[in-house]
Amino acid sequence: MTAFRITPAVANAFPDTLIAVVTASGLRGREPWPDTAAALDDLEQQLAAGTWTPADESDPRIEAWHTAYRSFGTNPRRIRPSVDALGRRMAKKGTLPRINPAVDSYNAVSVHHGLPAGAFDLDHVTGDVEIRYADGTEEFTPLGEPDTTENPKPGEIIYTDTTGVLTRHWNHRDAHHTRVTEDSTRVAFVLETLHASRDGHLLKIAAEELHGLLMLHAEQTRVHYLGPEHPEVTA
């Protein structure tokens, strides 16, 4: 079992944070996921028809993350929150990337609801996961760059386990060693909002949407909620 924990310092700085942790075990990533494929196709068709567009930085959901990034010294127009970067890419190209069914599922839910999302292969996570401020000594290997090592800046918010950084700049980019592949069988997905009082209902709709896509291709799925009032959950 893996605990997910938000530290008091982060909870105090962002007291309206709510994070959905959706866990899936026994994932079958090599079989067809037609509902996920349909969700991606539907979003692309809506974008092409002009009936829907991804949230951009003028949207309060994205603007909140820009403000948070600036608070810990990250320029959000150079290093963008994941949902912002994904939405911009989709708006420009008209399509979402196809990586593998599990990743495609959370990308579709993320861009649909304007909420950052990520995932960790729990079989490659060591110990518990904390959302905390970096002290600058931690090491991070970016997704897709297995030979690169970075050190987060002191004061940057990170996801970390007992051996390294899982996500830099809160939700900008995931680590290579905990990336989700078609062979990942035990995965934790996260969806995040900084304004639960405004967008908590949207987060819960998104979490259930993701849960619905995953449960068709997993032995067991669960949804947990993490925030200042419940700073630790066990996945």
N, C-alpha and C positions, 0 to 999 in steps of 0.2 A: 504494500500500500504506500502511496505517495501523498504527503500532505502539501497543500498549497497555502501559503501564508502571506498576508500583506503586513508589513512591519508598521509599528505605531507611528513612526516618523512620516511614512507615506500616507497612512490613513489620516493623520492629523492635517497634512498639507492638502489632501484631496478628500474631504469628508463626505462627499456625495458620490464617491466611486462605487460602482457595482460591477462585478465580473462574474459571468457565467462560466463555469468549468464543466464541460460536457465530456464525459469519459466513455470510451468504447473499448471493449475487449473482445477478442476473437474476430477482429476485423478481417474481411475477405476482400482485399484490395485488387485482386487479379480477375474478379468476375465482373460482368457488365453491371453498371449502376444506371439504369435507364432514367430514374427520377432525377438524378443529378444532371445527367446529360440534357434532360428536358428543361430543368431550371436554368441552365446556362443558355440554352437556345432561346428560351422565353425572354430572358433579360436582353439578349442581343436583338431580338425581334422588336421588343418595345423601344429600345434605343433607336433602331433604324426607322421605326415608325414615328418617332418623336413624341411618344406617349409617356416616356420616362427617361430621366437622365441621372447619372450618378451624382451623389452629393459632392460639392466642391468646397473650397475653403471659405466661401461666403455662407455656407450652411452652418448653423449653430453647433451641429454635431462635430463637424470638422474643425471649426474655429476654436472649440474648447480644447482640442488636442494641440493646436498651434500655440495657444496660450500656455498650456502645460509644458510643452517642449521649451518654450522661451524661458519658463520659470527655472528650468534646470540647465540652461545654457546651450540648448540646441536650436539652431536656426531651422524652423520647420519648412522653409521654402527651399532649403538645400538638402536637408535630411527629413523626408516627409513621413508622417504617420502612415502605416501600411494601407489603411483604407483610402487615404488621400491619394497615394501613389497608384493604387489599383484602379480607383475611379478615373483618374486622369488618363491612365493607360487605356482604359476601356473607351472613354470618350473620344480619344484620338484615333484608336484603331478600329473601334466598333465591335471588338470581340474581347473575350476573356481568355487567358491562357489555359491550356489543358495540360495539367501536370500529372495527376493521378486522381482516382475518384475521391479519396478522402480530402485531399487538398482542394480539388475543384469544388467540393461541397461547401467547405468553409469560405472559399473565395466568393462563391455565388451568394451565400447568406450575408457575408460582410458587405459587399458592394450594394446588394439589394436594400439593406437597412441602414447603410452609412455608419457602420460600427466596426472598429478594428477587430481583427480575428487572427489567431495563430494556432499552432498545434505543436505538441512535443511527443515524440516516440518515447513512451515511458520505460521501455526496455533499455533505453540509453540515457536515462536520467539517473543520477546518483544521489541518493538521499532525498530530502525534501526540497521543495521549490519555494523561494522567497521573492517577493517584489519589494525591493529595497533600494536605497541610495548606494551607488558605487563609492568605494574608497580609492579607486584608481589602480589597485594592485591586481584586479581580476583580469582574466584572459578570455578572449572571445574569438572564435573562428567563424567568419560569416558564411551563411548558406551559399554553397557553390564555390567557395574558395577554401578548400581544405588545407592549403599550405600557407594561409594568411593568419596571423595572430594580431589582434588589436587589444588595447587596454582602454576600457571606458574612462571617460573623464570623471574625476571626483565630483560627486553630487548628481551625476546622471542617474536616472531611474532605470533599473534593470530587473529582468527575471534571472535568477541564478539558482543552481543547485550546489551541492557541496564541492564540486570540482571546477565549475566554470560558469560563464555567462550563457544563458539560453536565449535572451533577447536584449538587444541594445536599444537605448532611447525609448524605453517602455515597450513600444510595439512597432519599431521601425523595421527591424530585420531579425530573423531567427538564426540560430546557430546551425552549423553544418552537421554536427554529430548527433543532434536530436531531431533532424529533419524527418518528416513523414514520407515514406515511400510506399509503393504498392505492396511491399512485404511487411509493413508495420502491422502488428496485430493488437497492440495495447497502446492507445493514444489518448491524450488529454487535449481537448480543444478549448480555447478561451475566446470569449466575446466580451467587449469592454465598453463601459460608458463612464464619463466623469460626472454626469448629471442624472443620477437615478431618480431624483424628484421630478424631473422633466421627461426623461427617456427610459426609465426603468421598465415601463410596460413594453416598449419597443424592444428592449434587450431580451425580455422574456419571450416575446413572440419569435425573435430571431433564434434564441436558444432552442425553442421547441421545433422550429423549422429545421435546424441543423440536426437535432435529435431524431426527427422523423426521417431524414435522409440516411442517417447512420444506422438506425435500428434495423433497417432492411438487410443490412450486410454485416451484422455483428451478433455475437452470442449474447452480449449484455451491454446496455447503455444506461447512463444515469446523468442527471443534470444537478449541479450544485451551484450555490451562489456565495460569492466571497465579497466582503466589503468591511468597512469599519465596524459595523455592528456584529459581524460574523467573520473575524479576521483569519480564520483557518478552516479549511475543509480537507477531508481525506478522500482521495480518489482511488 
